[in-house]
């Protein structure tokens, strides 16, 4: 796989762009790129030309995370204003507003079936699960403290939850914390299973392999990307190459490649068979907060796409094949 720069949009938002995800194609339209920014807006962009389709307002502080329902019909955004806004992608009508205490809304993800929205709970050291039929809170999963103090755990209060990911079969839910630990839950039973260790700084992004339900990837401020067998609790690979914090990562739809974004201002492409970086893209002039591969599907879609967003307010779109 090789990336080729396709298009960049400068000043796509008025402030830093902190989040990006793809809204799956529907019967009536192709996939859309959804971005969230410190400027308090969520924007939806045409799939290939990055033409602005809609700007969604409704938050009173910066947007930290965005998520798309697998149907392609519903979007969700999490903001520093402590609200999650759920909206109709095509009309921007608000479907639900979910309120949390301050500092308790960070990354959010729909499960593969679309029946549950998981929200990383920040300072509450938990994940909240919301039923997408009623938008009621169905469970709160607290993160247990690992046994024994970690070397980096001086204050005893660093179990701040930043990131969350579902396994492709929906059976597992993982979250990454400020202290570097990753916690794995049995989603159906809302039960904590175990911690995955190896990082010693914040874990800002997690993603499961789309083809291997046990394989979990993590990005950390320690500048490393880890591969875990999340069932055996084992670290099966560690990849380094970024010069600074790894802020975001995503796995290609075929499970063969990984993209990462870093505060070193680069996007890197990793070959997972070689477990090595094979390409570095330097389109951005500031730290890269989000990378996202476009899901397969949609009429007339042949080529793969990767998007990245940055503190420099820009969006970059890459072709890969």
C-alpha positions, 0 to 999 in steps of 0.5 A, spaced: 500 500 500 502 507 498 499 513 499 498 519 494 496 526 496 489 527 493 487 534 496 487 538 502 483 544 505 486 549 508 482 553 514 477 547 513 475 550 520 476 556 524 480 553 529 484 546 530 481 540 528 481 535 533 476 529 530 475 526 524 471 520 522 467 517 515 460 517 515 458 510 511 455 511 504 447 510 504 443 508 498 442 515 496 449 518 497 456 516 498 460 516 504 461 523 508 467 525 512 465 528 518 470 533 522 469 536 529 473 542 531 475 547 537 471 552 533 465 548 536 462 546 529 461 539 526 462 539 518 460 534 513 464 534 507 463 530 500 467 524 499 472 525 494 472 533 493 472 535 500 466 540 498 463 542 504 456 539 505 453 542 512 456 545 518 452 543 524 452 548 530 449 546 537 455 546 542 458 551 546 465 549 547 470 545 542 468 538 539 473 533 542 470 527 538 465 525 532 462 518 531 458 515 525 452 510 526 454 504 522 447 505 518 450 512 515 444 516 518 446 518 525 452 522 527 454 524 534 459 529 537 462 530 544 464 537 546 468 540 552 461 543 554 460 536 557 454 534 552 454 529 547 449 531 541 446 526 536 443 528 530 441 526 523 446 526 518 442 528 512 438 534 515 442 536 521 436 535 526 438 534 533 435 527 535 438 527 542 442 531 547 446 527 552 448 530 558 454 529 563 458 532 569 464 536 567 470 533 564 466 526 563 465 526 555 471 524 551 472 519 545 465 516 543 464 510 538 458 506 536 458 499 536 458 495 530 450 493 530 449 500 532 445 499 538 449 502 543 454 508 543 460 508 548 463 514 551 469 515 554 468 518 561 474 522 562 475 524 569 469 519 572 474 513 570 469 510 566 465 508 560 458 510 559 453 506 554 447 509 551 441 505 548 441 508 541 433 506 541 431 510 547 438 514 548 437 512 555 443 510 559 444 503 560 450 502 563 456 505 567 463 501 566 468 503 572 475 502 570 478 498 576 485 500 578 491 496 576 494 492 582 500 496 585 502 503 583 505 504 577 512 508 576 508 514 573 502 514 578 504 519 583 498 522 584 494 516 584 488 520 580 491 519 573 485 514 571 482 519 566 479 515 560 481 518 553 479 513 548 474 507 547 474 502 541 469 496 540 471 489 537 469 488 530 464 483 533 461 487 538 463 483 544 469 487 547 470 494 549 476 497 550 478 504 553 485 507 554 487 512 560 491 517 562 496 513 566 497 508 559 493 503 561 488 499 557 482 496 560 478 491 556 470 489 558 465 484 556 460 488 552 454 484 553 455 483 560 458 490 562 464 486 566 471 488 566 476 483 564 483 485 564 488 491 563 493 491 558 500 494 560 506 496 556 504 504 555 507 509 560 503 515 558 496 517 555 493 512 550 489 517 546 487 512 540 485 505 540 482 501 534 481 493 533 483 490 527 477 489 522 479 482 520 481 479 527 477 481 533 482 479 538 488 484 535 487 491 538 492 497 536 494 503 541 497 510 540 500 513 546 504 519 548 510 515 549 511 515 541 509 508 540 504 504 537 502 497 540 499 491 538 495 487 543 492 480 543 487 483 547 484 476 549 491 473 551 493 480 555 499 479 551 503 485 547 505 482 540 508 488 537 511 495 538 512 500 533 516 506 533 518 511 529 514 518 530 518 523 534 513 525 539 506 523 541 502 519 537 495 522 537 491 518 533 491 511 529 486 507 524 487 500 521 485 500 513 479 496 511 483 490 509 487 489 516 493 490 512 496 497 514 495 502 520 495 510 519 498 514 525 497 521 526 502 525 531 504 531 534 511 531 530 506 533 524 506 527 520 502 522 518 505 515 517 503 509 514 505 502 517 505 495 514 502 490 519 506 484 516 513 488 516 511 491 523 514 497 520 513 504 517 513 504 510 511 512 508 511 518 512 506 524 509 508 531 511 502 535 509 500 538 515 504 544 519 502 542 526 500 536 530 495 531 527 489 529 531 485 525 527 486 519 521 481 515 518 480 510 513 474 510 509 470 504 509 468 500 503 462 500 500 458 506 496 456 506 488 462 507 484 467 507 489 473 503 487 479 507 490 481 507 498 481 514 502 485 516 508 483 523 511 487 526 516 486 533 520 490 537 524 491 543 529 493 547 523 486 547 521 486 543 515 484 537 512 488 532 508 485 527 503 490 521 500 489 516 495 491 509 497 491 502 493 
